[in-house]
Amino acid sequence: MKLKELLTDVSVTAMRADPDTEIRDICYDSRAVRPGDLFVAVEGFQSDGHRFIPMALEKGAAAVLCQHAPADDGPYIITDDSRKALALVSGAYFGHPAERMTMVGVTGTNGKTTVTLLIKHILEDVLGAKVGLVGTISNWIGDEQLQTERTTPESYDLQKLFARMAAAGCTHAVMEVSSHALALDRVAGVRFDAALFTNLTQDHLDFHKTMENYAGAKAMLFSRCEKAAVNADDPWGTFMLERSTCPAETFSAAGRKADLWAEDVTLSAGAVDFTACAGGERAPVHLAIPGSFSVSNGLAAMAAGRMLGLSLADCAASLGRAVGVKGRVEVVPTPDDFTVIIDYAHTPDALEKVLKTMKEAADGRVVALFGCGGDRDRTKRPLMGAIAARTADFCVVTSDNPRSEDPEVIIGDILAGMPPEAPMKVISDRPAAIRWAIDNHLPGDVIVLAGKGHETYQEVNGVKRHMDEREIVAEHLRGSDRR
C-alpha cells in the first residue's frame, strides 16, 4: 500500500517522504521493524518511541511517522498526535475492517465481560450470526477462542484482529471498550453501531487520577456511536447521557423510570428471574447467573439486542439459554456442605456486590478471601478491606497479583481499612490461604475467592506463574478425601 493511502485520515503538519512509497507493514516497536515498514514513534509512559527512530531506520524502515522531526536523516511525516495516527493508519492498512461489521461497544467498570458475552450469545442464538468478541478473558472469532493480555489491544493489533474477524465471516463484533483504550486512542477511527454503559466505580485512578477524568474517558465512547443505552441506576448515568451525541435510551434493574426495566425480580443461589418491560411489552427472563447485578447485566445485553433490531421476547428467550461466564460468580464443585465461588471482583464496588449477593443466598457464613493488585491504585486497598469487613462474616486477607510490590505492604494497606476486631485470618500465600479457608469452613459456608476470576496465573516480580484456583480447590479436596 502506498504511504499516501495510509495517511488519508491523518493530520499531517510536515512531510519529508515520498507519498508514493510502498509500505510493507506498520510497526510501533522498533525491535520488530523490517525493511519497508512504516515505523510509528509513539510517546509512551515508560519510554518514548522517538528515541528508537535511528534503530528503526537502521533496520530498513521506509518512513517514520512521528510528532517531531528526528535528528537523523531519513524520510519522515510529522503529525500532532502519533498515538492517534497509529490507529488511523492501521485502520487504513487493514482496509477499515470495522466498517464491514456491525460494531457493539460496552464500557463501564464492572460487568463488561458478562455483558459482552451475553450479547454475543444473543446475536448468535437469535440471528445465527458469526460474532467476534474483544474482551478481558479472551478474544473470540466465532467459536475460535484467542488468549488476550489486556482488555483492549494496541490499535494496530486491534485492527489486525478486526481484519481476521471480517475475513472469517464475522458479521458482528462486540468489544469491551476500556477507559485506557478510549483515552489512549486505541479505538480512534472506529464507529460503533451501538454502545452501552454499565456502571462506574473507583478503579484505574493511578492512570486517570480523578473520577471525573475516568468518567470523561468512558464518555468518549458515546460521541462515536449511532445508538446508546445507559444504566439509569448508576450515579454516573446522567453524566454519560449528557455527553452522548446520538439517540440514547436507559435501562434499570431497580424499577426506575427507564426505557427498559425489570419487575418481579427473584434471586436464587443459581439464577435470577425477572420480567423485562419496555413500553407496553413484557417478557419473562431466566438467567442462570446468580446475583442481583445479573439483572442489570441481562438488561444491558437486551438493550443492545433491541438497538440492533431484535425483539424483547427474542432477547429474553435467548438469555434463558445462556450459560455462566468463567470467573464471574463461578461455582466450583465441592462437597454438599459448603460452596466455593470464584469471582473477578477486584474493585470496591464489585467486591461489595458479590459479597452481598452471596449473603442473600448463603445458608451459613460468607467468607471473603481477597487481596489487591500491586502497581495499581493504592487508594482502593483500604476501601476493599473496609467493605469486606462489614459485608462478609469472615475475611481471609491474602495476595492477588503483587507484581513488583511486596505482598506484605499491600496487605498492610488493606488492613488499614479493617477494624482490628474484625474476624479475619491473614495468609499472604494465596494457595495456602485457599487451603486454610477450605479446612476451616463451617456447614453452609460460601467461600468467595475474589480478585482472580478467569485468570490462571499469579504475577510476582514481573513473572506470571501458573495458579488456577479451580485446580487448587480440586487438588486440596482430593487430598482431604485421601486422608
Secondary structure, 3 states (H helix, E strand, C coil): CEHHHHCCCCCEEEEECCCCCECCCEECCHHHCCCCCEEECCECCCCEHHHHHHHHHHCCCCEEEECCCCCCCCCEEEECCHHHHHHHHHHHHCCCHHHHCEEEEEECCCCHHHHHHHHHHHHHHHHCCCEEEECCCEEEECCEEEECCCCCCCHHHHHHHHHHHHHCCCCEEEEECCHHHHHCCCCCCCCECEEEECCCCCCCHHHHCCHHHHHHHHHHHHHCECCEEEECCCCCHHHHHHCCCCCEEEEECCCCCCCEEEEEEEECCCCEEEEEEECCEEEEEEECCCCCHHHHHHHHHHHHHHHCCCCHHHHHHHHCCCCCECCECEEECCCCCEEEEEECCCCHHHHHHHHHHHHHHCCCCEEEEECCCCCCCCCHHHHHHHHHHHHCCEEEECCCCCECCCHHHHHHHHHCCCCCCCCEEECCCHHHHHHHHHHCCCCCEEEEEECCCCCCEEEECCEEEECCHHHHHHHHHHHHHHC
